[in-house]
């Protein structure tokens, strides 16, 4: 039997607060993670009332955007807050300044506190894994606004994002196998989704930095955008990178770094240029405007389904990665991070790799005697 009025059904229309965190993990003074909301802007640059982008900023420019333990907590809290904010269209993940988005974990902290404390480092990597998880399950699209270098752990959390708009001065790569770690924070899971298997392998293990233009060409990022201007206000593509031709002598050179005299000239010219992020932010704002004009739930269903492929391998590897990285704090990470942290004393950021291999061949145990053989001596 049909009824005419549903007024007898009781409803609670007071909005619930789904946030897990307050302000305790955010800050303004480096090193910290900054969380802020900025108004959505339309294609004419007008602010749209009632809608925002959430900006999560790694604020540690003196250490090239490296994240401390507390900053990791800030990213987790920021991604959750963005997810639970009904008025946020997209989340922007970026760094401070024009040098670096993020160069990974804070090596000073790794060397001085976490090395030879494997349980402590396992707890830290559990937090780091939570940061990657928070990006991969954010309830808005996440755009990496790559304002500079995206290296090591920075490359890993950047790849966890859905899209990347990069300053053309940025470069991308790993550092772990040179400094005593393994890129199991995401790169061994994500790189081969964007690059060919062999390109992914070499980028993962060689520690070569690749330019933003090369990574756009190969498919790792959405767009590389100039951020430098000359004295006349003209936009100048990164002068360190070949962008005026695709091939030379049959070899693809577009996006490769210049060498020799070309690199020297580029270095001198680069010093005359000024930084301006307006073109990059304009491109990013266009992307966000496109997202704002899509069905919200359909959009996020598509985003979340696309993420499943990355999450499958990340979830399969993150637990073993956590314990493997922890155990390694008693071995190669202990050597590598401490070598990097003491480079002002020794003059070298790395150990003597050849000597380490010699000692491995002899079956030498990991002890202080081994360290004395492979660390470079103090400068006199």
Residue pairs with C-beta under 8 A, 6 or more apart in sequence:
15 86
18 84
19 80
19 81
19 84
20 77
20 80
21 77
21 80
21 81
24 77
25 33
25 70
25 73
25 74
25 76
25 77
25 78
26 32
26 33
26 34
26 35
26 74
26 77
26 78
27 33
27 34
27 59
27 74
28 34
28 59
29 59
30 59
30 60
30 61
30 62
30 96
31 59
31 60
31 62
31 63
31 66
31 67
31 68
31 70
31 71
31 106
32 59
32 60
32 70
32 71
32 74
33 56
33 57
33 58
33 59
33 67
33 70
33 71
33 73
33 74
33 75
33 77
33 78
34 55
34 56
34 57
34 59
34 74
35 54
35 55
35 56
35 57
35 74
35 77
35 78
35 81
36 54
36 55
36 57
37 52
37 53
37 54
37 55
37 85
37 87
37 88
38 52
38 53
38 55
39 47
39 48
39 49
39 51
39 52
39 53
40 47
40 48
40 51
40 52
40 53
40 89
40 288
40 289
40 292
41 47
41 48
41 285
41 289
42 48
42 289
43 286
43 289
48 292
50 87
51 87
51 88
51 89
51 292
52 85
52 87
52 88
52 89
53 88
53 89
53 90
53 91
53 92
53 288
54 78
54 81
54 82
54 85
54 88
54 90
54 91
54 92
54 140
55 91
55 92
55 94
56 74
56 75
56 78
56 79
56 82
56 91
56 92
56 93
56 94
57 94
57 95
57 96
58 65
58 67
58 71
58 75
58 94
58 95
58 96
58 101
58 102
59 71
59 95
59 96
60 66
60 67
60 68
60 71
60 96
60 106
61 95
61 96
61 97
61 99
61 100
63 103
63 106
63 108
64 99
64 100
64 102
64 103
64 148
64 149
65 95
65 96
65 99
65 100
65 101
65 102
65 103
65 148
65 149
65 154
66 102
66 103
66 104
66 105
66 106
66 107
66 154
67 75
67 102
67 104
67 105
67 106
67 131
67 153
68 106
68 109
69 106
69 109
69 124
69 127
72 124
72 127
72 128
72 130
72 131
73 127
75 93
75 131
75 134
75 135
75 157
76 127
76 130
76 131
76 134
78 91
79 91
79 131
79 134
79 135
79 137
79 138
79 142
80 134
82 88
82 91
82 138
82 139
82 140
83 137
83 138
83 139
83 140
84 139
88 140
89 140
89 288
89 291
89 292
90 140
90 141
90 142
90 143
90 287
90 288
90 291
90 292
91 138
91 140
91 141
91 142
91 143
92 143
92 145
92 284
93 135
93 142
93 143
93 144
93 145
93 157
93 158
93 161
94 101
94 144
94 145
94 146
94 147
95 101
95 102
95 147
95 148
96 147
97 147
97 148
98 147
98 148
98 167
98 169
98 227
98 275
98 277
99 148
99 149
100 147
100 148
100 149
100 150
100 151
100 154
101 144
101 145
101 146
101 147
101 148
101 149
101 150
101 154
101 158
101 170
102 149
102 150
102 151
102 153
102 154
102 157
102 158
103 149
103 151
103 152
103 153
103 154
103 175
104 151
104 152
104 153
104 154
104 155
104 156
104 175
105 128
105 152
105 153
107 179
107 337
107 340
107 341
108 341
110 121
110 333
110 337
110 341
111 337
111 338
111 340
111 341
111 342
112 341
113 120
114 120
114 121
114 124
114 329
114 337
115 121
115 329
115 333
115 334
115 337
115 338
116 329
116 330
116 334
117 329
118 326
118 327
118 329
118 330
119 326
121 325
121 326
121 329
122 322
122 323
122 325
122 326
125 185
125 321
125 322
125 325
125 326
126 322
128 153
128 185
129 185
129 318
129 321
129 322
131 157
132 156
132 157
132 160
132 185
132 186
132 314
132 318
135 142
135 157
135 160
135 161
136 160
136 307
136 310
136 311
136 314
137 304
137 307
139 300
140 300
141 162
141 163
141 291
141 299
141 300
141 303
142 160
142 161
142 162
142 163
143 161
143 162
143 163
143 164
143 165
143 284
143 287
143 288
144 150
144 158
144 161
144 163
144 164
144 165
144 166
145 165
145 280
145 281
145 284
146 158
146 164
146 165
146 166
146 167
146 170
146 212
146 221
147 167
147 170
147 277
148 167
148 169
148 170
149 170
149 171
149 209
150 158
150 166
150 170
150 171
150 172
151 171
151 172
151 173
151 174
151 175
151 209
152 173
152 174
152 175
152 176
152 181
152 183
153 185
155 172
155 173
155 174
155 183
155 186
155 187
156 183
156 185
156 186
156 187
156 190
157 185
157 186
158 164
158 172
159 186
159 187
159 190
159 191
159 194
159 220
159 310
160 186
160 190
160 310
160 314
162 303
162 306
162 307
163 222
163 287
164 220
164 221
164 222
164 223
165 221
165 222
165 223
165 225
165 280
165 283
165 284
165 287
166 212
166 215
166 216
166 221
166 223
166 224
166 225
166 280
167 212
167 224
167 225
167 227
167 277
167 280
168 211
168 212
168 213
168 224
168 225
168 226
168 227
168 228
168 237
168 238
168 241
169 212
169 227
169 228
169 238
169 240
170 211
170 212
170 224
171 209
171 210
171 211
171 212
172 203
172 209
172 210
172 211
172 212
172 215
172 220
172 221
173 203
173 206
173 207
173 208
173 209
173 210
174 183
174 187
174 203
174 204
174 205
174 206
174 207
175 181
175 207
176 182
176 183
176 207
177 183
177 205
177 207
178 207
178 336
178 350
179 336
179 337
179 339
179 340
179 349
179 350
180 328
180 332
180 333
180 334
180 335
180 336
180 337
180 339
181 325
181 328
181 332
181 333
181 336
181 337
182 188
182 321
182 324
182 325
182 328
183 204
184 317
184 318
184 321
184 324
184 325
185 321
185 325
186 314
187 204
188 204
188 317
188 321
189 310
189 313
189 314
189 316
189 317
190 310
190 313
190 314
191 200
191 203
191 204
191 220
192 200
192 201
193 309
193 310
194 200
194 218
194 219
194 220
195 203
195 218
195 219
195 220
199 218
202 208
203 210
210 218
210 255
211 224
211 238
211 240
211 241
211 255
211 256
211 257
212 221
212 224
212 238
212 241
213 224
213 237
213 238
213 241
213 243
213 254
213 255
214 241
214 254
214 255
214 256
215 221
215 224
215 255
216 222
216 223
216 224
216 255
217 254
217 255
222 287
223 283
225 279
225 280
225 283
226 235
226 236
226 237
226 238
226 279
226 280
227 275
227 276
227 277
227 279
227 280
228 235
228 236
228 237
228 238
228 239
228 270
228 273
228 274
228 275
228 276
229 235
229 236
229 273
229 274
229 275
229 276
230 236
230 272
230 273
231 272
235 279
236 273
237 243
239 258
239 265
239 266
239 269
239 270
239 273
240 257
240 258
240 263
240 266
240 267
240 270
241 255
241 256
241 257
241 258
242 253
242 254
242 255
242 256
242 257
242 258
243 254
243 255
245 253
245 254
246 252
246 253
246 254
247 253
247 254
257 263
258 266
291 299
325 333
330 366
331 366
334 366
334 371
335 351
335 356
335 371
335 374
335 375
336 350
336 351
338 375
339 346
339 348
339 349
339 350
339 351
339 375
339 376
340 349
340 350
342 375
343 349
345 378
345 379
346 375
346 376
346 377
346 378
346 379
347 376
347 379
348 376
351 374
351 375
351 376
352 373
352 374
352 375
352 376
353 374
355 373
355 374
356 370
356 373
356 374
359 370
359 373
359 374
364 370
364 373
